[in-house]
Amino acid sequence: MFKNNNLNAVSFGEVLFDVFGEDKKVGGAPLNLALRTHSFGFPVTMISAVGNDDNGQELKNYIAKNGVNIATILTHLYHETGIVQVSLNERGSATYEIKFPSAWDFIEINAEIKKAVWQADIFFFGSLACRNTVSKNTLFELLKSNPDMYKVFDVNLRAPHYTVEVLKELMDLSDFIKFNDDEILEIALELGFQSDSLEENILFIAENTNTKSICVTRGKHGSILLWEGSFYYHEGFVVKVVDTVGAGDSYLAALIAKLISDKEPQKALDFASAVGAIVASHPGANPEIDTIEIERFLGNEQ
């Protein structure tokens, strides 16, 4: 499926349970990225923290069972494992109530974490981990510690847990940024630029940060990718949406895996669009995906 999946990926940030009424599912955008990337055959390490509680042990067991390295998931005695209350509207779109503080707000550097990042080829991170000073300082130190790794910023805004100032700093340290359409319009406007054109907003961000590779997802309308100075497009696949939780994370994991491995941007965008659509058509953030199902989606385009 990939020309080169011998690339070490590291994902930094929240691991938690998404709670839907009486049901709970493993979640957290960085963890979703880690799990999906590993499902494609890449070695992946998760940097995070859980509480010394049943939820924390359950999370670590699940992550390890699914092949992701948990040696860099800390266990805190005084902070509980993360919980998010998820509400779905009639279209399956989610809103989130994120418990604060949680163990993943207190990720501190140790020798194992330093080693994992130094060996990383790809480093995934988001903005939510910066809501508390401890994890924020750790993230910034790690981003600056290995100049050779490919740094992928999944913006993933969750009000009120971000500031434009911190977002700008993170963008300046990134090699690749993924927004949804609402996020890029909001951030560009806060930085002094206003346009209804997504392409113009993408170029504004590229010109005003150190990041020249940018992707914007547009829900059912597909996505846009700026890669090496050219735009690439996908109109999206039509599916019956069960819920959107984790679909964007799987999309990004698929996109980066294909881009970094195969260096073919249009095929990467097509592949990622298929993966994201399949996840949206299943419940939860991390459904198993059959390669035959991906090939069926892609075959319909050919």
C-alpha positions in Angstrom: 0.0 0.0 0.0 3.0 2.3 0.7 6.4 2.5 -1.0 8.1 3.1 2.3 6.5 2.5 5.7 9.8 2.2 7.5 9.3 5.7 8.9 9.1 6.3 12.6 6.1 8.4 13.7 5.6 10.1 17.0 2.3 11.6 18.2 2.1 14.1 21.1 -0.9 15.1 23.1 -4.2 13.9 24.6 -5.2 10.3 25.1 -8.7 10.0 26.6 -12.1 8.5 26.5 -14.9 10.0 24.4 -18.1 9.5 26.3 -21.4 9.2 24.3 -24.1 9.0 26.9 -23.6 5.6 28.6 -21.0 4.5 26.1 -17.3 5.4 26.0 -14.7 5.0 23.2 -11.0 5.5 23.0 -10.1 8.9 21.6 -8.1 12.1 21.5 -6.9 13.4 18.1 -3.2 12.7 18.6 -4.1 9.1 19.6 -6.4 8.7 16.7 -3.5 9.8 14.4 -1.2 7.3 16.1 -3.6 4.4 15.8 -4.5 5.0 12.2 -0.8 5.6 11.2 0.2 2.3 12.8 -2.7 0.5 11.1 -0.9 1.4 7.8 2.2 -0.5 9.0 4.3 2.4 10.3 6.1 2.2 13.7 4.4 4.7 16.0 5.1 6.0 19.5 2.5 7.9 21.6 3.7 10.7 24.0 1.0 11.5 26.6 -0.1 10.9 30.2 -2.9 9.0 31.9 -4.0 8.9 35.5 -3.3 6.1 38.0 -6.8 4.8 37.6 -8.9 2.2 35.8 -9.4 4.4 32.7 -5.7 5.0 32.4 -4.8 1.3 32.6 -7.6 0.5 30.1 -6.3 3.1 27.6 -2.7 1.9 27.9 -3.8 -1.7 27.4 -5.8 -0.8 24.3 -3.0 1.3 22.8 -0.4 -1.4 23.3 -2.7 -4.1 22.0 -3.1 -2.0 18.8 0.7 -1.9 18.3 1.6 1.6 19.4 4.5 2.1 21.7 3.3 3.2 25.1 6.7 3.5 26.8 6.3 7.3 26.6 2.8 7.5 28.1 3.3 8.8 31.7 1.2 7.8 34.6 0.2 10.6 37.1 -0.8 9.9 40.7 -2.7 13.2 41.2 -4.4 13.8 37.8 -7.1 11.7 36.3 -7.2 10.2 32.9 -8.9 12.5 30.3 -12.6 12.3 29.6 -14.6 14.2 26.9 -18.3 14.3 26.8 -19.4 14.1 23.1 -22.7 15.3 21.8 -23.9 14.5 18.3 -26.4 16.6 16.3 -28.9 15.1 13.7 -26.1 15.2 11.0 -23.6 13.3 13.2 -21.5 16.4 13.8 -19.9 16.4 17.2 -19.4 19.0 20.0 -17.1 18.4 22.9 -16.9 19.1 26.6 -13.3 18.5 27.6 -12.5 17.8 31.3 -9.8 20.1 32.8 -7.4 19.4 34.3 -6.6 15.9 33.0 -3.4 13.9 33.2 -2.4 14.7 29.6 -2.2 18.4 30.6 0.9 17.5 32.6 3.3 15.8 30.1 6.8 16.2 31.2 10.0 15.3 29.4 12.1 12.3 30.3 14.9 10.3 28.7 12.5 7.9 26.9 10.6 10.8 25.4 13.7 12.6 24.2 14.9 9.4 22.6 11.7 8.8 20.8 11.6 12.3 19.3 15.2 12.2 18.3 14.5 9.0 16.3 11.3 10.4 14.8 10.8 10.9 11.1 7.2 12.3 11.5 5.9 14.3 14.6 2.2 14.8 14.9 0.8 17.4 17.4 -2.2 19.7 17.9 -3.2 22.8 19.7 -5.2 21.4 22.6 -2.2 20.1 24.4 -1.1 23.7 24.8 -4.0 24.6 27.1 -1.8 24.0 30.1 1.7 25.3 30.7 3.3 22.0 31.5 2.4 20.2 28.3 2.8 23.3 26.3 6.4 23.9 27.4 7.2 20.2 26.7 5.7 20.4 23.2 7.7 23.5 22.3 10.9 22.0 23.6 10.3 18.8 21.6 9.5 20.6 18.4 12.9 22.3 18.6 14.8 19.2 19.6 15.0 17.4 16.2 15.4 19.6 13.1 15.2 16.6 10.8 11.7 15.3 11.7 8.7 16.3 9.6 6.4 18.3 12.0 2.7 18.0 11.3 0.3 20.5 13.0 -3.3 19.3 13.3 -4.9 22.6 14.3 -8.1 21.0 15.7 -9.4 24.1 17.6 -11.4 23.4 20.7 -12.8 26.6 22.3 -11.8 28.1 24.7 -8.6 26.1 24.9 -6.4 28.2 22.5 -5.0 31.6 21.7 -4.1 33.0 18.3 -0.6 33.9 19.6 0.1 30.3 20.5 -1.3 29.0 17.2 1.0 31.4 15.3 4.0 30.1 17.2 3.0 26.5 16.5 2.5 27.3 12.8 5.9 28.9 12.6 7.5 25.6 13.9 5.5 23.3 11.5 6.3 21.7 8.2 2.7 20.9 7.4 -0.6 22.3 8.8 -4.1 20.8 8.5 -7.1 23.0 9.1 -10.8 22.7 8.4 -12.4 25.5 6.5 -13.8 27.3 9.5 -10.5 27.1 11.3 -8.4 28.7 8.6 -10.9 31.5 8.0 -10.9 32.3 11.7 -7.2 32.2 12.2 -6.4 34.2 9.0 -9.0 36.9 10.1 -7.3 37.1 13.5 -4.0 37.6 11.8 -5.4 40.5 9.7 -6.5 38.8 6.5 -10.0 38.5 5.1 -11.1 36.6 2.0 -13.8 34.1 1.1 -11.4 32.2 -1.0 -9.8 29.2 0.7 -6.9 29.3 -1.8 -6.2 32.9 -0.8 -6.3 32.1 2.9 -4.0 29.1 2.4 -1.5 31.3 0.5 -1.7 33.9 3.2 -0.9 31.4 5.9 1.9 29.9 3.8 3.4 33.4 3.3 3.1 34.5 6.9 4.5 31.4 8.6 7.3 29.0 7.9 4.9 26.4 6.6 4.6 25.9 2.8 2.5 22.7 2.9 -1.1 23.2 4.0 -4.3 21.1 3.8 -7.9 22.4 4.3 -10.8 20.0 4.7 -14.3 21.1 3.8 -16.5 18.3 5.2 -18.7 16.7 2.6 -17.3 19.1 0.0 -13.8 17.5 0.0 -10.4 19.1 0.6 -7.7 21.3 -0.8 -3.9 20.6 -0.6 -1.1 23.1 -1.2 2.1 21.0 -1.8 5.3 22.3 -3.3 3.7 25.4 -4.7 0.7 23.7 -6.4 -2.9 23.2 -5.4 -4.5 19.7 -5.5 -8.2 19.0 -5.0 -10.7 16.3 -4.0 -14.4 16.8 -4.1 -15.1 14.2 -1.4 -16.9 10.9 -1.4 -20.6 10.6 -0.7 -21.3 8.3 2.3 -24.0 7.9 4.9 -22.4 9.6 7.9 -22.8 7.8 11.3 -20.6 10.3 13.1 -17.7 12.5 12.2 -15.6 11.8 15.3 -12.0 10.9 14.3 -12.7 11.1 10.5 -10.4 14.1 10.1 -7.7 12.4 12.2 -7.7 9.3 10.0 -7.8 11.6 6.9 -4.7 13.4 8.1 -2.9 10.2 9.1 -3.6 8.7 5.6 -2.5 11.9 3.8 0.8 12.3 5.6 1.6 8.6 5.3 1.1 8.7 1.6 2.8 12.1 1.1 5.9 11.2 3.0 6.1 7.6 1.8 5.1 7.9 -1.9 5.6 11.7 -2.8 2.5 11.7 -5.0 0.2 14.5 -3.8 -2.9 13.8 -5.8 -2.9 10.1 -5.0 -2.3 10.9 -1.4 -5.3 13.3 -1.4 -7.5 10.6 -3.0 -6.4 8.0 -0.6 -6.9 10.2 2.5 -10.3 11.2 1.3 -11.4 7.6 1.0 -10.1 6.8 4.5 -11.8 9.8 6.0 -15.1 8.9 4.3 -15.0 5.3 5.5 -14.3 6.4 9.1 -17.3 8.8 9.0 -19.5 6.0 7.8 -18.7 3.9 11.0 -19.3 4.7 14.7 -16.4 5.9 16.8 -13.0 7.4 15.9 -11.0 4.2 15.3 -12.9 1.6 13.3 -11.0 -1.1 11.5 -10.6 -0.3 7.8 -10.3 -3.1 5.2 -7.8 -2.3 2.4 -10.4 -3.8 0.0 -12.9 -1.1 1.1 -10.3 1.7 0.4 -9.6 0.2 -3.0 -13.3 0.1 -3.8 -13.6 3.8 -3.1 -10.6 4.6 -5.1 -11.6 2.3 -7.9 -14.9 4.2 -8.4 -12.8 7.2 -9.3 -10.8 5.5 -12.0 
